[in-house]
Amino acid sequence: MRALGCAALVAVLAGCAAPSGVRVEGKAAEVERPLPTTIAGQPVTVDVVALLRGDAKVNEKVKLMLSPCESGRYPVDSRYVDVTGDGVSEVVLNVQECRAAAYTAYGYNRAAYVYGLPPGQPPVQLFAIEESGVIVQPDPGSGLVLVRARYRTGDRSCCPSGEETTVYSWTGAAFVKAGR
């Protein structure tokens, strides 16, 4: 019986092998997606933690939050998208408390930023809001959407009673409120 089980296992494994041996395809989570590009078409990448730590305009309390969480990841969500409409990707950042990894609620967000990434130049801060319960979401059609949690007495930080949404549009020099 044992020999039969071993023979079956060998047959199954042999059927899965590539002609040249076992193929290593990589992790399922490793999905190729295009990197954001500049006008020149070159890929853009930036160390967002170093960017925030090196920016004199970023509050020291926010900088103190920029340590790896238990998972080893930093508490910064980053997205590269053209929110100014100039054909160049900006980086949109939301800084959270580490415990936010256990929750999806935005009550644990502490700050949000947008940086321009001009080719051949250092990143430039285009937008910043440093307060609890805010998320900045890119909206390529209109610019940015700021979602602010609204709490009533007795609400837990994970669970606000409501939210307020504000749209910001790029004027060519700054993001300005465009509506709610």
MIPASE-483687 format. One record per residue (C-alpha): residue number from 1; residue in three letters; x, y, z. Coordinates in Angstrom, 3 decimals. Example, Ala and Ser with C-alpha at 12.3 -4.5 7.8 and 13.67 -1.06 7.14 Angstrom:
{1, "ALA", {12.300, -4.500, 7.800}} {2, "SER", {13.670, -1.060, 7.140}} 
***
This chain:
{1, "MET", {0.000, 0.000, 0.000}} {2, "ARG", {2.826, 2.363, 0.925}} {3, "ALA", {4.651, 1.635, -2.335}} {4, "LEU", {1.458, 2.339, -4.276}} {5, "GLY", {1.077, 5.711, -2.549}} {6, "CYS", {4.700, 6.653, -3.325}} {7, "ALA", {4.284, 5.613, -6.964}} {8, "ALA", {1.156, 7.749, -7.274}} {9, "LEU", {2.956, 10.750, -5.753}} {10, "VAL", {5.873, 10.383, -8.183}} {11, "ALA", {3.449, 10.154, -11.125}} {12, "VAL", {1.641, 13.318, -10.026}} {13, "LEU", {4.869, 15.252, -9.514}} {14, "ALA", {6.288, 14.067, -12.845}} {15, "GLY", {3.151, 15.252, -14.613}} {16, "CYS", {3.654, 18.770, -13.222}} {17, "ALA", {7.298, 19.131, -14.215}} {18, "ALA", {8.478, 21.102, -17.181}} {19, "PRO", {10.469, 19.258, -19.890}} {20, "SER", {13.678, 20.841, -18.600}} {21, "GLY", {12.827, 20.247, -14.933}} {22, "VAL", {10.851, 22.157, -12.344}} {23, "ARG", {9.918, 25.706, -13.318}} {24, "VAL", {9.900, 28.467, -10.712}} {25, "GLU", {7.194, 30.940, -11.676}} {26, "GLY", {7.349, 33.198, -8.628}} {27, "LYS", {4.771, 34.083, -6.023}} {28, "ALA", {1.159, 34.469, -7.038}} {29, "ALA", {1.162, 37.991, -5.601}} {30, "GLU", {3.970, 39.079, -7.935}} {31, "VAL", {1.911, 40.685, -10.654}} {32, "GLU", {3.630, 42.891, -13.164}} {33, "ARG", {2.047, 46.282, -13.496}} {34, "PRO", {3.428, 49.240, -15.362}} {35, "LEU", {5.480, 51.677, -13.314}} {36, "PRO", {4.398, 55.305, -13.378}} {37, "THR", {6.325, 57.318, -15.917}} {38, "THR", {7.545, 60.833, -16.459}} {39, "ILE", {7.101, 62.847, -19.652}} {40, "ALA", {10.307, 61.289, -20.977}} {41, "GLY", {8.739, 57.869, -20.448}} {42, "GLN", {11.230, 56.817, -17.779}} {43, "PRO", {9.964, 54.779, -14.802}} {44, "VAL", {9.508, 56.736, -11.590}} {45, "THR", {10.224, 55.319, -8.161}} {46, "VAL", {10.806, 57.093, -4.891}} {47, "ASP", {11.584, 55.906, -1.366}} {48, "VAL", {8.467, 57.389, 0.241}} {49, "VAL", {9.711, 56.902, 3.814}} {50, "ALA", {12.995, 58.718, 3.055}} {51, "LEU", {11.018, 61.394, 1.212}} {52, "LEU", {8.778, 62.079, 4.218}} {53, "ARG", {11.655, 61.914, 6.712}} {54, "GLY", {13.702, 64.371, 4.649}} {55, "ASP", {10.925, 66.905, 4.089}} {56, "ALA", {11.267, 69.820, 6.525}} {57, "LYS", {7.551, 70.585, 6.035}} {58, "VAL", {6.449, 67.208, 7.469}} {59, "ASN", {5.483, 67.336, 11.153}} {60, "GLU", {7.925, 65.628, 13.542}} {61, "LYS", {5.060, 63.556, 15.029}} {62, "VAL", {4.418, 62.085, 11.584}} {63, "LYS", {8.126, 61.367, 11.106}} {64, "LEU", {8.171, 59.447, 14.405}} {65, "MET", {5.481, 57.142, 12.985}} {66, "LEU", {7.745, 56.139, 10.090}} {67, "SER", {9.065, 52.914, 11.603}} {68, "PRO", {8.338, 49.403, 10.399}} {69, "CYS", {5.213, 47.793, 11.848}} {70, "GLU", {5.144, 44.236, 13.200}} {71, "SER", {4.660, 42.989, 9.635}} {72, "GLY", {7.894, 44.719, 8.582}} {73, "ARG", {6.026, 47.159, 6.325}} {74, "TYR", {5.992, 50.897, 6.886}} {75, "PRO", {2.633, 52.520, 7.688}} {76, "VAL", {2.519, 54.455, 4.409}} {77, "ASP", {0.142, 53.751, 1.542}} {78, "SER", {1.520, 55.129, -1.728}} {79, "ARG", {-0.005, 55.422, -5.180}} {80, "TYR", {1.546, 56.801, -8.326}} {81, "VAL", {-0.952, 58.572, -10.544}} {82, "ASP", {-1.179, 61.748, -12.595}} {83, "VAL", {-3.503, 63.935, -10.498}} {84, "THR", {-2.354, 67.246, -11.988}} {85, "GLY", {-3.171, 66.360, -15.598}} {86, "ASP", {0.319, 67.156, -16.898}} {87, "GLY", {1.195, 63.630, -18.054}} {88, "VAL", {3.666, 63.128, -15.176}} {89, "SER", {2.885, 60.831, -12.251}} {90, "GLU", {2.656, 62.255, -8.760}} {91, "VAL", {2.879, 60.144, -5.609}} {92, "VAL", {-0.146, 60.256, -3.277}} {93, "LEU", {0.688, 59.186, 0.303}} {94, "ASN", {-1.467, 58.332, 3.320}} {95, "VAL", {0.336, 57.802, 6.640}} {96, "GLN", {-1.367, 55.503, 9.155}} {97, "GLU", {-0.780, 54.121, 12.607}} {98, "CYS", {0.665, 50.607, 12.537}} {99, "ARG", {-2.492, 49.156, 14.038}} {100, "ALA", {-4.312, 50.246, 10.864}} {101, "ALA", {-3.003, 47.060, 9.260}} {102, "ALA", {-5.480, 45.160, 11.424}} {103, "TYR", {-8.344, 47.469, 10.472}} {104, "THR", {-9.452, 49.010, 7.229}} {105, "ALA", {-10.994, 52.043, 8.908}} {106, "TYR", {-9.534, 55.406, 8.053}} {107, "GLY", {-9.768, 56.512, 11.667}} {108, "TYR", {-6.164, 55.352, 11.984}} {109, "ASN", {-4.846, 57.617, 9.216}} {110, "ARG", {-2.806, 60.525, 10.542}} {111, "ALA", {-1.646, 62.506, 7.504}} {112, "ALA", {-1.806, 62.673, 3.710}} {113, "TYR", {0.538, 64.183, 1.134}} {114, "VAL", {0.964, 64.591, -2.611}} {115, "TYR", {4.405, 65.066, -4.156}} {116, "GLY", {5.218, 66.073, -7.694}} {117, "LEU", {8.007, 64.095, -9.323}} {118, "PRO", {9.569, 66.437, -11.901}} {119, "PRO", {12.091, 64.681, -14.149}} {120, "GLY", {15.679, 65.200, -13.013}} {121, "GLN", {14.646, 67.207, -9.953}} {122, "PRO", {13.863, 66.404, -6.327}} {123, "PRO", {10.222, 65.690, -5.401}} {124, "VAL", {8.095, 68.728, -4.561}} {125, "GLN", {5.331, 68.745, -1.943}} {126, "LEU", {2.104, 69.821, -3.678}} {127, "PHE", {-0.445, 69.046, -0.961}} {128, "ALA", {-0.380, 68.153, 2.737}} {129, "ILE", {-2.899, 67.614, 5.480}} {130, "GLU", {-1.755, 66.473, 8.901}} {131, "GLU", {-4.763, 65.489, 10.976}} {132, "SER", {-6.377, 62.297, 12.195}} {133, "GLY", {-9.062, 60.565, 10.194}} {134, "VAL", {-8.207, 61.820, 6.709}} {135, "ILE", {-7.513, 59.965, 3.481}} {136, "VAL", {-6.500, 61.496, 0.161}} {137, "GLN", {-7.607, 59.498, -2.843}} {138, "PRO", {-6.391, 60.207, -6.369}} {139, "ASP", {-9.109, 61.035, -8.861}} {140, "PRO", {-7.492, 61.407, -12.279}} {141, "GLY", {-10.664, 63.000, -13.641}} {142, "SER", {-10.766, 65.836, -11.116}} {143, "GLY", {-7.574, 65.804, -9.010}} {144, "LEU", {-7.848, 64.698, -5.392}} {145, "VAL", {-10.644, 63.621, -3.116}} {146, "LEU", {-10.123, 64.260, 0.586}} {147, "VAL", {-12.273, 62.077, 2.823}} {148, "ARG", {-12.502, 63.248, 6.435}} {149, "ALA", {-14.044, 61.097, 9.151}} {150, "ARG", {-16.841, 62.691, 11.173}} {151, "TYR", {-17.357, 61.403, 14.688}} {152, "ARG", {-20.225, 61.716, 17.125}} {153, "THR", {-19.886, 61.312, 20.868}} {154, "GLY", {-19.300, 57.648, 21.635}} {155, "ASP", {-17.867, 56.678, 18.218}} {156, "ARG", {-14.744, 54.521, 18.374}} {157, "SER", {-11.743, 55.688, 16.328}} {158, "CYS", {-12.301, 52.800, 13.909}} {159, "CYS", {-15.924, 53.603, 13.306}} {160, "PRO", {-16.978, 57.194, 12.573}} {161, "SER", {-20.660, 58.003, 12.186}} {162, "GLY", {-20.063, 59.673, 8.867}} {163, "GLU", {-17.646, 61.311, 6.500}} {164, "GLU", {-17.162, 64.532, 4.612}} {165, "THR", {-15.751, 64.547, 1.096}} {166, "THR", {-13.943, 67.475, -0.497}} {167, "VAL", {-12.675, 67.560, -4.089}} {168, "TYR", {-9.469, 69.431, -4.895}} {169, "SER", {-8.503, 70.486, -8.419}} {170, "TRP", {-5.055, 71.411, -9.706}} {171, "THR", {-4.780, 75.031, -10.908}} {172, "GLY", {-1.312, 74.628, -12.394}} {173, "ALA", {0.280, 75.928, -9.195}} {174, "ALA", {-1.705, 74.418, -6.306}} {175, "PHE", {-4.608, 72.186, -5.337}} {176, "VAL", {-7.708, 74.233, -4.466}} {177, "LYS", {-11.093, 73.182, -3.146}} {178, "ALA", {-13.438, 72.500, -6.018}} {179, "GLY", {-16.472, 71.262, -4.109}} {180, "ARG", {-17.919, 68.550, -1.932}} 
***
